[in-house]
Amino acid sequence: MKKIFTALAIMATASVGYAQYYTQSYISINTNPGGLNTDVEQTSGVLGPQGWTIVQGTSSTPVWSASQLIPFAFSFNGVTETNYKVSTTGVLTFDVASTVAAPSDANVAIPSALIPDKSVMAWGMNGNGPNDAIISKTFGSAPYRQHWVMFSSYSAAGGTGWTYWSIMMEETTNRLFVVDMRNYNTPLSLTVGVQVNGTTATSVAGSPNVAGVNLNGGSADGPDDNTYYEFGFGTQPTADAELTNVNLPAILANASSTTISGDIINAGSSPLTAFDVKYTVNGGSAITESFTGQSIASGTKGSFTLTNPFIGTPGNKDFVFWLEAASDARAFNDTLRTTATVNAGGSGTKKVLVEEFTTAVCQFCPDGEVVVNQIRNTIPEAITVGIHAGFGTDAMTIPAHSAYAAAFTTGAPTAAIDRKLFTGETRVGHSRGNWVANTASQANALTPLDITMVGALTSANTVDITVDVDFVDFLPNWQDANLTVFVVEDSVVGSGSGYNQINAYQGQSGHPYGNAGNPIIGYPHRHVVRALATTSAWGDDTFFLSAPALNSTISKTYTIPLNPSWDQSKMEFIAFVNYYDAATGENAREIVNVNKINFTDLVVGVTKNSINVTDFSVYPNPTNESFVNVKFGLKESENVTVEVVSVLGEVVSSTNRGTLAAGEQKMRLDLGNLNSGIYFVKVIAGNEVSTQKVSVIK
């Protein structure tokens, strides 16, 4: 379910000394400020995860990063700032010209001469480990964007454990946030605060000994367990209610009752005792429910449940929810928009896409292939592909592979099953122990659409693939739905380290690869994604231009060039409808349905059969004889040529039959000089062509 947040939090106050900033602690609030950043909290790697940019890499000694541009107008202490720099010990300063040395991780109370003027900090960490980096990313849309600077995979002073913290700037409100994201065996003792100058500073209670609150860092890599601290310039509002979440399923059953609940945050300095929740559906009349007798303390979260359930008619629904509270100081954080679909009770034929992350340099990946082969043999609804990234790269890696690995996994062998985040998993790309069960579960899921494909080899190395998406029910959140087409080659064999498979199972008795060698020379890499028909790794975002109607069909043809080195007899084309929104995290990129067509099922040289030719058949098929029989009917008299064409488009025989009368036609074709393989018999009647595939076995 897509959520467009306009809710952004304002916090309560607890200042230390005189300052122009107030501060509020949000302990275990279990979200990020404003709900915009839902990215997985993971190590930065070489390129940075999920579109993050590396600001500063690891350093054995404290250093400042290069000056960074703030991507929107921002003021610190009432003065416009355009740039910042950040230290590898957790300090961000807007005084980029300062000559103050980067402070060590031995933090102290502020104000301090060790810190430049105009700084905000989670001071006391260090980034000297091999995976440590400072990375940045901007979320949301104007006028309330957020610019995040994350200390990724950092350690406590002395290099103990690992931790993830961020400093965030918010557009228009000019607020600063420090976010406690993940900690694992990290005895942190931080200074969290804002220093205006050498005599004026504001810090949260406990500084310079603030500990990490989120201690479940080993598995909790999402924002649903986060703590944050806010620093606002001026005076904190007395009343400020923020709508943070509405619980509404993406798909609602027709004529059934749906209970709506949600969460709010009291961002004002006084307790919140009463509020109204209102919502509209598709721009209709507002529905209101009042909540009185509440007691939501400043800086804490409350919840609500509407007593009147929602009952809707089939179709896509646009919901707008908002809060109203007495003397509410800020309106921009009151509203939440979301979409849902009331289904009509239909379902297409569900197939499941299994994307296995695997590389030649991954020593455990041969066992991943064993599990994928089990899926192929036991779950007919499964379509499997190899994505060559996740643990290094190899000779088969393409940019899309790296994009998927960055979004879904940090290792191999892992697999994304319909790109769904399953209960109990922390990543979409998860380990092989649950692949079979999760694939079987998805095979039983409902889907609102069917995908069919036809294609034509239009030249020796070019195909046209036409994808039809048929809607048997309403597609939820269609605005974020794309169509992606994979070009796949099976059993790819090459030479050298980019293809030879490292094998941890050599010598392991009973394992399928126990005697295959290490590395495995001539290893057949299965169902390798070679290319995409779309320019973006995340699909064609122009396929759905409007809400698809029930029982309608959307079609599009893609012209795909093929590398001449690929074995076309082992190729297939896979099309799937997937969700993608650049602002959402990995758990909102699920695949709705998928299908495939083999290269050998393509029609050679044509995209449709002649309307003049009827009841066209070739038999026996397959054949081990030196001939086949061809039978067809003509609606009208026409000049007819019969050709036999190879899968590469080469005409291996052609006979002009002259002008034939309307009615049934029979003839015999000599195939005695052909090698085993797939061929196509083409009946050319005037300007129209009909084609049938024939398999020759000798």
N, C-alpha and C positions, 0 to 999 in steps of 0.2 A: 504494500500500500504506500503510495507516494504521500509524503507529508511536506508541505511548504510552510516552513515556520516563519512567522513574523514575531514570534515571542522571544524576547531577549531580556535577561534578568538584571535587576538592580538590587544590590545587597544592602544589608544593615551595617551599622557603624560600631567600631571599637578602636579608637585611635590611641597612639602612644605619643604624648607630647603634642605640641602645637604644629599643625600642618594644614595645607590646603586640601588634603585628601582624607576621605573617610574610608574605612575598610570593614568588610563583613566576611566572616568565615562560613562556608557552606560545607559542613562535615558530612561525608557519606551521603551526598545528595543524589548520587547514582545517575548522573547525567553530566554533559558538558554545558557550559554557559550558552543559553539560547537554543541548544539542541542541534546546531548546524553541523558540527564536526562529529560524524559517526564513523570515521575511519578506524580500522583496526590499528592498535598500538603495537607496532612491530619494529624490528631493527631496520636501519636505514639501507644497508647494502650499498652497492656501488652507485646505483641510480636514484635511490630513494624510493620508498613505497608509495603506491597509490597517487602519483603525481606530485609528491613532495619534492622540494629542491634542496640540495645540500648547500648549507651556508658555510659550514666549517667542519672539517674532518677531525679525526683523532689527533691529539697532540700530547706529547710526554710532559710538556710544561705549559702553564697557563698562557693563553694567547687571546687576542681580540680577533674577531673575524674582520673581513673587509666590510666597508660601509654598504648597507642594504637599503634599497628604496622602499618606503612605505607605499603600498599600492592605492591609497586613498588619502584624502585630507584628514589630518589627525593633529590634535593639540595636546601638549603636555603642560600642566600647570597654567593653562590659559594661553600658551604660546604655540603657534603652528610649528610642527616639526615635519621634516620630509624624509629623514634617514635615521638609521640606527646601526649600531654594531653590538656584538654579543660576545661574551667571554666563554671560554671552555670550563668555567667554574660556576655558571648559572646567573650571570649578570647581563642585563640588556640596558644599554644607555643610548639616549638620543643625542648626547654630546659627542658626536663622532670625531670632533677635532681635539678631544681631550688627550693630554699626554700622560694621564694617570695609567700606570702599568696594569695589565690584567691581574686582578687579585688572585691570590692562591685560594685553595679550598678551605683554608683555615678562617672561616667566617667569624665575624664579631657582630655586636649590636650596631644599629645605625641610628643617627648619622655617623659616618666614618670617613676619614680622609683616604681610606683605601678605595673608596667608591667614587666615580665621577659624579658630577651634578647630573640631574635629569635621568635617573636610573630606576629600573624596576628589577626585582631579583627573586630567585630561589637559590640563594648563594650558599655554597658549601658542598656542591657536587664536583666531580671531575670527569673529563672525557678523554682518558688516555688509553682506553681499551681498543682492540682491533676493530670492533663493530661500532664504536662510538661516533656520533656525529650530531651536529646541530642542523636541523632541517626546517623548512618553512613551507606554508601553504595558505592560500586565501580561500575562505568559504563564504557562501551566501551571495546576495545581490545587493546593489546599492538601494537605499542609503544606509544599510546596516550590515555591511560586510565585516568579516572577522579575519584578521591576519594572525596566524599561529606560528610560533617559533618553538620547536620541540627539541628538548635535550634527550636524544634517543639512545637507549642502552647505556646510560651513564652509570656511575658508581658513587658510593658514598666516599667521603674523605678517606684517603688511605687505600682506595680501590676495592672496597668490599661490596659484594652483591651487585645488583643492577637495578636501575630505576628509570622511569620515564616521567618527565615533568614538562610543562609548556608555559610560556608567557604569551598572552594574547592581547591584541589591540582591537578595539571595536570602533567602527566608523560611526560618525555623528554623535554618539554618546560620549566619545573620548574616554571610555572606561578601559582599565587595565585589569587583566585577570591572570592569576597564577594557578595552574591546574595540576593537581596530584593525580597521575594517571595509573602508574604501575610501580610496585616495589617488590623485590624478591631478596630476602636476606640482606637488607640494606639498612644499616643503623644510621639513618640520616639525622643530622642536627643542623637545620638550615635557618638562614635569615630570610624571611619572606616579607617583602615590603617595598616601599617607594621612597627614594631619597631625592628631594628637590634640590638641596644644596648641602653644604657642610654643616649647617645648623638646623635644618628642617627635614624631618623624615617621618614616615608612618609605617609601622610594621604590625603584623598580626600577633596576637597573644602567643607567648612561648618563644618568640624569636629572641636570641639566635639559636634556639634549640628546638625548632619545629621538626617533628618526626613525620615520616610518611604514614598516611592513614590507610591507604589501600595496600595491604600486605599480601594479597593473594596474586602476586605477579606471575606465578608460573603458568596459570591458565586464564586469568582474567585480563584479556587483551582488548576489551571493548570499553566504551564509556559508561556502561551500566553499573559501575562501582566507583565512579570517580568522586573526588572532593575538589572544591575550588575556592579560591579567595579572590574577592573583588575590591578594587581600589577606584573610587569615584572622586572626581574633582568637585569641590563644593560641599553641599549638604545633602545627605541621603533623604529621599522622600519618606514621609511618615506612612503613607499608604501606597502600596504598589503590588498588585496581584498579577502574577504571570501564569499564563496557560502553557504548560509544558508538554502535555501528552493527552491524546484521546484514543481510547482502546476501541477500535472499530475494524472488524475483519475486512480484508480486501474483497472477499466474495461472500455475499449474503444469500441465503436460500430464499427462493420465491415464497411469499406469503407467510414467512416465519417471523417470529419476534426476535429482535436483536437488542440486547441490553447495552447501553452506552455508558462507559465510565471514563475517568480521566484523572490527571494529576495537575496540581497547581503548586506554585512556589510563592511564599510570602516574601517579596523583595523589598517591603517597607520596613521601617524601624519599629512599628507598633504591631501588636498581634492582629491577625485578620479574623474578624468575627462573623462576617456575612458577605455573601456574593451571589450573583446570578450567573447561571450558565445558559447561553442562548445559542441556537444554531438554525441555519437554513439549509434546504436541499434544493439544488438546481435553481437557486434564486427565488424560492417561494417564501411564504410567510414565516416569520421567525417563531420558533418554539422556545419557550422560556421555562426554566425551573429555578426557584430560589432556594438558597441554603443559608439558614440562620443558626445561631447557637454554636458557631464554629469557634475553634481555639487553635489557630495555626500560628505558632511562634515565628518571630522574625528569623529569616534564614533557614526555614525548614519547609518540608514538602507536605502537602495535604492531598486528599483524594476526594472524588465525588462519584456517585452513581445516579444516573437519571432514573426516576421511578417509572416513566412512560417509555416502553420499548419502541424501537423504530420498526415499522412494517412497510416495506416498499414494493413497488411493482417492478417487473424486469427492466433492466437497462442500466446504463452508467449513471452514477450519482456524484455530483459535486457538493461536498459538505463544507460549510463555513461555520466554525465554532468560535465563540468569544466569551470573555468574562466581563462583567460589570460589577464594580465595587464602589462604595461611597468614597469620594475624594481621591479616587485612583489617580496618581500623578502622571502615569505614563500609559499611553494607549497602544504604542507599537508592539508591546509584548503581550497583548491581550488576545490575539487572534491566531487561530490555527486553521489552515485549509487542508483538506484531505479528500481522497476519492475512494469510492467503493462501487461494486457492481452487484446488483441483484440478478442472479442468474435465472435462466428460463428452464433449467433442469436438464439441459442437453450436455453431451460429452462426445468428443472425438475419440479416435483410436490413439491411445497414448503410447509413445515411444520415448526412450530415455537416452540422453547423451551422456556417455562416460568419457571424460577427458582425463587421461592418465598423464601425470607429469613424470617424465622419464628422460634420462640422458645416458649417453654412452659411458660417461665418467662416473655414473652412480652405481656403486657396487651392489646395492640391494635391489636395484631395479629389475633384474631378471625375475625375482620373486614377485614383483608387481605384475609382470606380464603373465605369470602363472595364474594369478588371481583374475586378471582381466580375461584370460582365456576361459576360465571357469564361468565367468559371466556370459561370454559369447555362447558357450555350450549349453547353458541352463536357463538363460533368460532371453527368449527370442525378441522381446521388445527393446533390447539394449543395442545401441549403436556406439561403438568404441573408437576412439581416436587417440593418437599419441601426441602429446605436447612436449617438445624437447626443451624444457627449462625447469627451474625449480631447484636443481642442484647443479650449478654451473650451466654450461651450454655445450653444444657439439656441432657437427657439420650439418645437421638438419634443422637447427634452430633458425626461426624467422622472427622478425620483430613482434608479431602478434603473440608468439609463444612467451616472450619475455613480459609482455603486457599482462597476459593472463596469470603468469606466475607472480608478478608483483602484486596483483589484485587478490589472489586467492591462496597463496601458499608460500612457505619459506623452505621447502624441502622436497625431496623425492625419494622413493616413490610415494606420491600422494595422488588423489583423484578428486575431481569435482564431478559430482553426480547431479546433472541438471542445474549446476551452479547453485544448489540449494544449501543453506546452512542448517544442518540437521541438529535436532535436539541432542545435547551432550557433546557436540563438537564445538571447538573454538574457532575453526577456520572452515571455509567452504572446501578447500583442498585438504582432505583428511587422510589418515593412514588406512592401509589396506585391510585391516581387521574388520571394517564395517562396509566395505565396498559392495559385497554381494547382497547383504541385507538391505542396504539403502537403495540399491538399484531395484531390487524386487519391490520395495515399498513404493518407489516412484512409478513403477510399471502399473500399479493399481490406482494411481492418482487420476483425478478428472482433468480434462483439458477442454477449453472452449473452441478448439480449432483443429482441423486436419490440414496436413501439408502433402501435396502431391507434386511430382516433378516430371517433366519431359525434357528431352534435349536432342540436339543435333550436332554432329561433327561437321562443321561448315568448311573446314580445310584440314590439312594434315595435323595442325597443331592449334586449332581454335574450335571451341565448342560454344554453342548457345544453350543455356540452361534456363528453362521457364519454370518458375515456382508459382504454384497456385496455393493460396491460403483460404480455406473454406471455413466459415464461421457457423458452428452449430450452436453457439451460445455467445453471450456478450463477453468481450475481452476487457478484463479489468485494467485500469490505468493504461489505456492504449497510447496515451501521449508519450510514454516512456518505452514503448515497444519498438524494437528494431528487427530487421531480418538479416541474418548472417548466413553466408554460403562458404563452406570449406571445400577446398580441393585436396583430396587425400590419395596417397599412394601406399599400397600395402607391401609388406615384406621388402623394405628397402635394405639393400646390401651395398656396402662400400668398403674401402680399405683405409687403414690408418687409424690414428687415435680418435678421430671424429666419428668413427663408425664401430670400431672394435669395442665390444661391450665388456666393461670391468665386471667381474663376477665373484662376489663374496662366497658363493656356494660351491666353488670348485673343491672337490674332495669330500663334500658333505653327502654321506650315503643316503640314498632314497630321494634326494631332491632332483627334480627334472633337469637341472643344470649342474648336477654334481660332477659330471664327467665331461663338461663342455669346454673346459679350459678357462684360463684367466690371463689375459682377456679372451673373450670368445671371438675368434676370427670368423668373419663371414656371418655375423649375427643378423638375422632378418628382423629389422625394426618394423613393428606392425602398425598399419593404419596411420602413417605419419601425415600430419597436416602440412601440406607443401605450400599452399597459398590460400588467399581469400579472394572471393569475387568482389568484395566490397573494399573500399579504400580504408575504412576504419576497422580496427580489430574488434570493435563493439557493434559492427553491423551497419546496415543501411537505415539511417534515420529518416529517410524520405519515403519508405515503403508505406507507412501509415500516416496519411495526411489528414484524415478525419476519422471520427469514431466508426468502426466497422459495424454495419447493420447485421442483425440476425439473419442467417441463411444467405449472406452475401459472400462474394469471392473477390479477393484482390490478387492480381497476377502481375508478374514482372519478369522480363527476360534479361539475363546477364550474359554478356559475351566474355569468355574466359580464355586467355592465351595459355597454352600448355608448354612447359619446357620439353624440348625434343628428347632430353635424356631420361625423362620419366617413362616408366613402363605403363603404357596406356591400358594394357589388358588387366592391370592390377589397380586401376584407379576407380574412385567413386566420388560422388559429389553429395555433400551433406548440407541440408538447409534447415535452419531452426529459427523460431521466433524467441527472442530474448529481451529482457528488460535491461535498460541502461540509462542512468542519469549520472552525469559526472559529479554531481554534488552528493550522491549517496555512497554508502560503503558497500562492501562486498556482499552483504546479506540482502541486497535489493537488486540483484542481477540474474534472477532465476530464469531458466529456460521453460517456455510454455509448452512447446512440442517440437519434434524433430522428425525428419525423414531423410532418406537417401535414395540415390539412383546410381547404379553401376555404369561404368563406361560402356560395357558390353551391351547395355540396354538402350543405348542412344540410337537414334535414327540417323543414318549417314546421309548428309547432303540435303535433308529436307526437315521441315518443322511440322508438317502435317500431311496426312494421306489424302489422295485424290478423292473427290466426291463422285467421280465417274466410275471408279473401280470399287466393286463390292465383293464381299465374301472371299477375300484374298487369303490363301493359305499355301504353305510350303510343307511337304511331307515326303518321306519320314524326316522328323526333326526332333532330336539330333539324328544324324545319319552317319553310318559307316560304309554306305554304298558309294558307288562312283556317280550316282545321279540322285536327283530329287524331282518330285512332281510339283508343278506349279498350277494352281487352279484359282481363277478369279472370274468375276462377272463384269460386263461393261453395260452401263446404262444407255450409252449412245455409241454409235460406230465411231472409231478413232484409230489413228495410226499409233501402233504400240511398239516400244522397244523394251527388251528385258535385259537388265544388267546384273552382274554379280560384283559386289564391291567389298574390299577388305576393310578392317577396322581403321586403317589409316586413310581411307578414302580412295584407294587405288582401284580403278575399274579393271577387274581381272578377266571379264568376258562381257561382250555386248552383242545382242542379236536383234536386228530390226524385223519384226513380224509383219510389217506392212499394215494396211488398213484392215481392222477386224470388225466384224458386225457386232451389234449389240447382242448380249446374251452371255452364256457361260463359256469360258475358255479353259482349255487344258493343254499343258505342254510338259516336256521333260527337259531338264537342264543337266548337262554333263559337268560333273565336278571332279572327275577323275584326276585332273592335274593339280588339284589344290592340296596344300598341306593342312594338317589339323589346325583348327582355330575357329574364330567367329567370323561369319560373313553376312552380307546383307543382299537380299534379292530385291531389286527395284523394278517395278512395272511403271514405265513412263508412258502415259496415255495422253498424247497431245502435249499440253503445257503443264500437266499435273503428274504428280509422282506418288506412288504408294510403295511402302517398304516393309519387308518382313525379315527378321533375323533368322539365321540358320547356323547350327553348330555342326562342324565337320569333325568326325573322330576317325582316325586311321591307326 
